[in-house]
Amino acid sequence: MSSEEEFANFAAAASPRLRRMAFLLCGDWHAADDLAQTTLAKLFVSWRKIKRQDAAHAYAARTLVNTYLADKRLKRNEEILTSKLPERSIQLPAPETRIVVLGALATLPPKGRAVIVLRYWADLSVDQVADMLGCSPGNVKSQSARALGKLRAVLGDIRTESGSPETHGKEQRGAGEIRHG
């Protein structure tokens, strides 16, 4: 099997996961498609340098995150996506949980969002995330704590606004609590 055929097989298998991860990072399916495609293009250029094919998925994930962060550094002044339209004066019904969480993710800075996606969606350890982002494990922990705090604050506000029922006599769990396990 030629190198190009190996890459084509890898790309076909890895594309859906890369696209989903890209969507969680950027919050837009069109941008996620572009990000995944750019990642695959960069990976194709380096394909022959990848010695261990079992490491190709990790290399692809790291390339995706690096591409996302580099793009965010370059584009400081861009539109900010929000869940509220200023033209509408009517009260919208409570959004689906998925939309709420994606909106909350959109409030995070790019590196914080990358840490959350890698730690809690991709299920990577602190050390793996630190290695992937090229920073210390302590930096990953502090980024994670700040991002989770912001998610809890944003999701707590949304839960209060949507009128979700309060717990009766029990301490309410943090709104943005993410289970890792």
C-alpha positions in Angstrom: 0.0 0.0 0.0 1.4 3.4 -1.0 1.9 6.3 1.4 -1.0 8.2 -0.3 -3.3 5.2 0.1 -2.4 4.9 3.8 -3.1 8.6 4.3 -6.4 8.3 2.5 -7.5 5.5 4.7 -6.4 7.3 7.8 -8.1 10.5 6.7 -11.4 8.7 6.0 -11.3 7.1 9.5 -10.1 10.2 11.4 -12.2 12.9 9.7 -15.4 12.5 11.7 -13.6 12.7 15.1 -11.4 15.6 14.0 -14.5 17.5 12.7 -16.4 17.0 16.0 -13.4 18.1 18.0 -13.0 21.1 15.7 -16.6 22.0 16.2 -16.3 21.9 20.0 -13.3 24.2 19.7 -14.8 26.8 17.3 -18.6 26.3 17.7 -19.4 26.6 14.0 -19.7 23.6 11.6 -18.4 25.5 8.6 -15.3 26.7 10.5 -15.0 23.1 11.9 -14.9 21.7 8.4 -12.3 24.2 7.4 -10.2 23.5 10.5 -10.4 19.7 10.0 -9.5 20.1 6.3 -6.5 22.3 7.1 -5.4 19.8 9.8 -5.6 17.0 7.3 -3.7 19.0 4.7 -0.9 19.7 7.2 -0.9 16.1 8.2 -0.6 15.0 4.6 2.5 17.1 4.2 4.1 15.4 7.2 2.7 11.9 6.6 6.0 10.3 5.6 7.7 11.7 8.7 5.3 9.9 11.1 7.2 6.8 12.1 4.6 5.1 14.2 1.2 5.0 12.6 -0.5 4.4 16.0 0.6 7.9 16.9 -1.1 9.5 13.9 -4.3 10.2 15.8 -2.5 12.0 18.6 -0.4 13.9 16.0 -3.6 14.9 14.2 -5.3 16.1 17.4 -2.3 18.1 18.3 -2.1 19.6 14.8 -5.8 20.5 15.0 -5.5 22.3 18.3 -2.3 24.1 17.2 -4.0 25.2 14.0 -7.1 26.4 16.0 -4.9 28.4 18.5 -2.7 29.9 15.7 -5.8 31.0 13.8 -7.3 32.6 17.0 -4.0 34.5 17.6 -4.2 35.9 14.1 -7.9 36.9 14.1 -8.3 39.0 17.2 -11.1 41.2 15.7 -13.8 38.9 14.5 -17.5 38.5 15.2 -18.6 37.3 18.5 -21.3 34.6 18.3 -24.0 34.9 20.8 -27.2 33.0 21.4 -29.3 36.3 21.6 -30.4 38.3 18.6 -30.8 42.0 19.3 -33.7 42.4 16.9 -36.1 40.0 18.7 -38.1 41.4 21.5 -40.0 38.2 22.4 -38.8 35.8 25.1 -37.5 32.7 23.6 -38.1 29.3 25.2 -35.2 27.7 27.1 -32.7 26.3 24.6 -31.6 22.7 24.4 -28.8 21.7 26.7 -26.4 21.2 23.9 -26.9 24.7 22.6 -26.5 26.1 26.1 -23.2 24.2 26.6 -21.9 25.3 23.2 -22.8 28.9 23.9 -21.0 28.6 27.2 -17.9 27.1 25.5 -17.9 30.1 23.1 -17.4 32.5 26.1 -14.0 30.9 26.9 -10.7 32.2 25.5 -9.2 29.9 22.8 -6.6 28.2 25.1 -9.1 27.6 27.9 -11.6 26.2 25.4 -8.9 23.9 24.0 -8.0 22.7 27.5 -11.7 21.9 28.3 -12.2 20.1 25.0 -9.0 18.1 25.3 -9.5 17.2 29.0 -13.2 16.5 29.1 -14.3 15.6 25.6 -11.1 13.9 24.3 -10.6 12.5 27.8 -6.8 13.3 27.9 -4.8 13.5 31.1 -3.3 16.7 32.4 0.1 15.6 31.2 -1.2 14.7 27.7 -2.9 18.1 27.4 0.3 19.8 28.6 2.4 18.0 26.1 -0.1 18.7 23.3 -0.3 22.4 24.1 3.4 22.8 24.8 2.9 24.1 28.4 3.3 22.8 31.9 0.8 20.5 33.7 0.3 23.3 36.2 -0.7 25.7 33.4 -3.2 23.1 32.2 -4.7 22.8 35.7 -5.0 26.5 36.2 -6.4 27.0 32.7 -8.9 24.2 33.4 -9.9 25.7 36.8 -10.5 29.1 35.3 -12.4 27.8 32.4 -14.6 25.5 34.5 -15.3 28.4 36.9 -16.4 30.6 34.0 -18.5 27.7 32.6 -20.2 27.3 36.0 -20.9 31.0 36.2 -22.3 31.2 32.7 -24.3 28.0 33.0 -25.6 29.0 36.4 -26.9 32.2 35.0 -28.6 30.4 32.1 -30.2 27.9 34.5 -31.5 30.7 36.6 -32.9 32.6 33.6 -34.6 29.5 32.2 -36.4 29.0 35.5 -35.2 25.5 36.1 -36.5 24.0 39.3 -34.4 24.4 42.4 -33.5 21.4 44.4 -35.6 20.9 47.5 -33.5 21.0 50.7 -30.4 19.6 49.0 -27.3 21.5 48.1 -27.3 22.2 44.4 -24.4 20.8 42.4 -22.3 23.2 40.4 -24.2 24.0 37.1 -21.2 23.5 34.9 -19.8 20.5 36.7 -18.3 18.1 34.3 -17.7 14.5 35.3 -14.5 12.9 34.2 -14.2 9.3 34.6 
